[in-house]
């Protein structure tokens, strides 16, 4: 363990312990956060539109400031993206986080220096919990492996960079810190091709037997890393022994030169890994890195499906959730190894919550953190320095514990739901718009119902478009129909389009279902005592790969 890593661990634990000591002051902390934010933001264009200068108490804030989803903020964020100053913050916008929006257009979130600091604080608190618990189990601090692509996605009309939140954060990490924390060099994360980037990162990771952590934004991405390790194992070991990168890996010449300059032959480590290959028949992370302290990836929501496969690759290595976060906010810091649950990020956002009996109301009564109850579900409203005031992201979370009056929460689902083969977040709105357009195009096709699901393959995933035609409809050219669906999906969801272009998500499949299939699905979901399946609403997207296991497929095209 280097002194730099030790200092990083100590600083994180110091922040975590200071944060934990302040938990009993939750109401005071939140009130001060809100008052300071309102004072600083009231002079912005958005602050003036919301009349924040007339808000002096919490009750006035609840009564006068509207509850908006992203669409309410979009015009102001677009003005900031065009380069206009003092629209959402008195501080200059340094970068935009980009995610997919509920309306199919890109979703930009302004990030200032203050936002960076508050997000970094919540991340540091989370890592403080993890380091403290890992050291309590006798684990040492060490380096971390990840494969996140960090290249920006583009620039706004105002010449401000935008990209995914994880890439934005990594690009601002000082080089002297990056080189000590991570086993792979910065340049390895610039490789655009997913397979090639995983190969290069694994090559550097295999050289470090005492690797301490592996991180990925989502469990699926970590499973893909494991599959690449199996697929490329022999070549990786050969390259490790020689200190080279295989010519089969597609890299720009200058990037290859910089990466190979960071490599040196490791024949002894390569010999050890060759013996593992001969004995096990494949390379698994639990054998390659026997000293892993914990893994870092998202927990809660749809993650459980993927986490069930972790034991095969990682054995009993604990899985830490990092932070419960999105492009818009860090909502909480995870606080326990191998368990779901994040303690609210009290110094990063001001929080309000909506109980289920208020969800359908135009002006719901909101609750504060200390008023929540264990076991109950809530919608969350967030106010922070990105310009959001009472922002309704649509997340539904459950309170699983209270720590000195502060809720520990788990993300359960998002109202309306999203579909992600990787991280593209396709919404029901995206697919509904696409299918409506297809029915009105030259196909002139009458569709009884449809649902988009995901393939069984996790490494080369694709969308499955499941359609039931009306009795009189005929699909004369399924190939053209499927190509049109794919093309329109790429237009509707920019993130899906980007991943299709890079072939991270492969070409979709079409299943034509037997007549009566969706009626059968609705009947399967009838509540006890209910008779009318027409009252059962089926979503047009589903992450349930077993959804159609009892449904007859008449035709299939890929």
QUIRAUR-V179165 format. One record per helix or strand of 3 or more residues. SS is the DSSP state (helix for helix, strand for strand). FROM is the first residue (numbers start at 1). TO is the last residue. If there is no record, write none. Layout:
BEGIN
ss={SS,SS}
from={FROM,FROM}
to={TO,TO}
END
This chain:
BEGIN
ss={helix,helix,helix,helix,helix,helix,strand,strand,helix,strand,helix,helix,helix,helix,strand,helix,helix,helix,helix,strand,helix,helix,strand,strand,strand,strand,strand,helix,helix,strand,strand,strand,helix,strand,strand,helix,helix,strand,helix,helix,strand}
from={3,23,45,52,58,70,95,106,113,161,165,175,186,194,213,219,253,267,285,294,303,310,318,323,330,342,350,356,369,377,391,406,428,447,463,478,494,509,517,533,553}
to={21,41,49,54,64,81,100,111,136,163,171,181,190,206,215,242,261,280,288,296,307,314,320,325,334,344,355,358,371,383,403,414,440,454,469,492,501,513,524,535,557}
END
